[in-house]
Amino acid sequence: MTALTDAKYAYLRSELGEADRDDLDRRHQRLGSLQAVALEVLRERRAALVADPLAVTVQGVATVNSAENVRAIERQIAILHTEQQSAAATTEPALLVRRHRGR
């Protein structure tokens, strides 16, 4: 498989934001589709967020809450997963069975 084209890299950046092109290229070589690459990166980001406390408060100074970020990533994962399933459904051949008519 060839390296990511500029157009494919632009698509991944539109889904993921800034990301290392070499890393995305390696993932694309391994996984074979742009949606699979985006899903893997998003799942890793979600895992990193939920590994730490979702909310931290320093009384009277600041509160940091990542719960909405997790929900946003989960929504994006759901959309990409649906798109990936839809693409697979339209690109996989369907078995057609011809029934014989009796005379």
C-alpha positions as a Markdown table, in Angstrom:
| # | Residue | x | y | z |
|---|---|---|---|---|
| 1 | Met | 0.0 | 0.0 | 0.0 |
| 2 | Thr | 1.3 | 3.5 | -0.8 |
| 3 | Ala | 2.0 | 6.3 | 1.6 |
| 4 | Leu | -0.9 | 8.6 | 2.6 |
| 5 | Thr | -1.6 | 11.1 | -0.1 |
| 6 | Asp | -2.1 | 14.8 | 0.8 |
| 7 | Ala | -5.9 | 14.4 | 0.4 |
| 8 | Lys | -6.0 | 11.4 | 2.7 |
| 9 | Tyr | -3.9 | 13.1 | 5.3 |
| 10 | Ala | -6.1 | 16.2 | 5.1 |
| 11 | Tyr | -9.2 | 14.0 | 5.7 |
| 12 | Leu | -7.5 | 12.4 | 8.8 |
| 13 | Arg | -6.5 | 15.8 | 10.1 |
| 14 | Ser | -10.1 | 17.0 | 9.6 |
| 15 | Glu | -11.3 | 14.1 | 11.8 |
| 16 | Leu | -8.5 | 14.1 | 14.3 |
| 17 | Gly | -6.9 | 17.5 | 14.4 |
| 18 | Glu | -3.1 | 17.8 | 14.5 |
| 19 | Ala | -1.6 | 14.3 | 14.2 |
| 20 | Asp | 1.8 | 12.9 | 13.2 |
| 21 | Arg | 1.7 | 12.0 | 9.5 |
| 22 | Asp | 4.2 | 9.2 | 9.8 |
| 23 | Asp | 2.2 | 7.6 | 12.6 |
| 24 | Leu | -1.0 | 7.9 | 10.6 |
| 25 | Asp | 0.8 | 6.5 | 7.5 |
| 26 | Arg | 2.0 | 3.4 | 9.5 |
| 27 | Arg | -1.5 | 2.9 | 10.9 |
| 28 | His | -3.0 | 3.2 | 7.4 |
| 29 | Gln | -0.5 | 0.6 | 6.1 |
| 30 | Arg | -1.5 | -1.8 | 8.9 |
| 31 | Leu | -5.3 | -1.2 | 9.0 |
| 32 | Gly | -6.0 | -0.5 | 5.3 |
| 33 | Ser | -8.7 | 2.2 | 5.6 |
| 34 | Leu | -8.9 | 5.8 | 6.7 |
| 35 | Gln | -11.9 | 5.2 | 8.9 |
| 36 | Ala | -10.1 | 2.4 | 10.7 |
| 37 | Val | -7.1 | 4.7 | 11.3 |
| 38 | Ala | -9.4 | 7.5 | 12.7 |
| 39 | Leu | -11.3 | 5.0 | 14.9 |
| 40 | Glu | -8.1 | 3.6 | 16.4 |
| 41 | Val | -6.7 | 7.1 | 17.2 |
| 42 | Leu | -10.0 | 8.3 | 18.7 |
| 43 | Arg | -10.3 | 5.1 | 20.8 |
| 44 | Glu | -6.8 | 5.6 | 22.1 |
| 45 | Arg | -7.6 | 9.2 | 22.9 |
| 46 | Arg | -10.8 | 8.2 | 24.8 |
| 47 | Ala | -8.9 | 5.5 | 26.7 |
| 48 | Ala | -6.3 | 8.1 | 27.7 |
| 49 | Leu | -8.9 | 10.5 | 28.9 |
| 50 | Val | -10.8 | 8.0 | 31.0 |
| 51 | Ala | -7.6 | 6.5 | 32.5 |
| 52 | Asp | -7.3 | 9.7 | 34.5 |
| 53 | Pro | -9.9 | 11.4 | 36.7 |
| 54 | Leu | -12.5 | 13.1 | 34.5 |
| 55 | Ala | -12.8 | 16.1 | 36.9 |
| 56 | Val | -10.2 | 17.8 | 39.0 |
| 57 | Thr | -10.9 | 20.8 | 41.3 |
| 58 | Val | -8.4 | 22.9 | 43.1 |
| 59 | Gln | -10.6 | 24.7 | 45.5 |
| 60 | Gly | -10.9 | 28.4 | 44.7 |
| 61 | Val | -8.5 | 28.1 | 41.8 |
| 62 | Ala | -9.7 | 26.0 | 38.9 |
| 63 | Thr | -11.8 | 23.1 | 37.8 |
| 64 | Val | -10.9 | 20.9 | 34.9 |
| 65 | Asn | -13.6 | 18.5 | 33.6 |
| 66 | Ser | -12.9 | 16.2 | 30.7 |
| 67 | Ala | -16.3 | 14.4 | 30.7 |
| 68 | Glu | -17.7 | 16.4 | 27.8 |
| 69 | Asn | -14.5 | 15.7 | 25.8 |
| 70 | Val | -15.1 | 12.0 | 26.3 |
| 71 | Arg | -18.7 | 12.3 | 25.2 |
| 72 | Ala | -17.6 | 14.2 | 22.1 |
| 73 | Ile | -15.1 | 11.6 | 21.2 |
| 74 | Glu | -17.7 | 8.8 | 21.7 |
| 75 | Arg | -20.1 | 10.6 | 19.4 |
| 76 | Gln | -17.3 | 10.9 | 16.7 |
| 77 | Ile | -16.5 | 7.2 | 17.1 |
| 78 | Ala | -20.1 | 6.3 | 16.7 |
| 79 | Ile | -20.4 | 8.4 | 13.5 |
| 80 | Leu | -17.2 | 6.9 | 12.0 |
| 81 | His | -18.2 | 3.4 | 13.0 |
| 82 | Thr | -21.6 | 3.9 | 11.2 |
| 83 | Glu | -19.8 | 5.3 | 8.1 |
| 84 | Gln | -17.4 | 2.4 | 8.1 |
| 85 | Gln | -20.2 | -0.2 | 8.3 |
| 86 | Ser | -22.1 | 1.6 | 5.5 |
| 87 | Ala | -19.0 | 1.6 | 3.3 |
| 88 | Ala | -18.4 | -2.1 | 4.0 |
| 89 | Ala | -22.0 | -2.9 | 3.1 |
| 90 | Thr | -21.8 | -1.2 | -0.2 |
| 91 | Thr | -18.4 | -2.5 | -1.2 |
| 92 | Glu | -18.7 | -6.2 | -0.3 |
| 93 | Pro | -20.2 | -8.4 | -3.0 |
| 94 | Ala | -23.5 | -9.9 | -2.3 |
| 95 | Leu | -24.3 | -13.5 | -3.1 |
| 96 | Leu | -27.1 | -13.8 | -5.6 |
| 97 | Val | -29.0 | -17.0 | -5.9 |
| 98 | Arg | -31.1 | -17.6 | -9.0 |
| 99 | Arg | -34.1 | -19.7 | -8.4 |
| 100 | His | -35.0 | -22.2 | -11.1 |
| 101 | Arg | -38.5 | -21.9 | -12.4 |
| 102 | Gly | -40.4 | -25.1 | -12.8 |
| 103 | Arg | -42.3 | -25.5 | -16.1 |
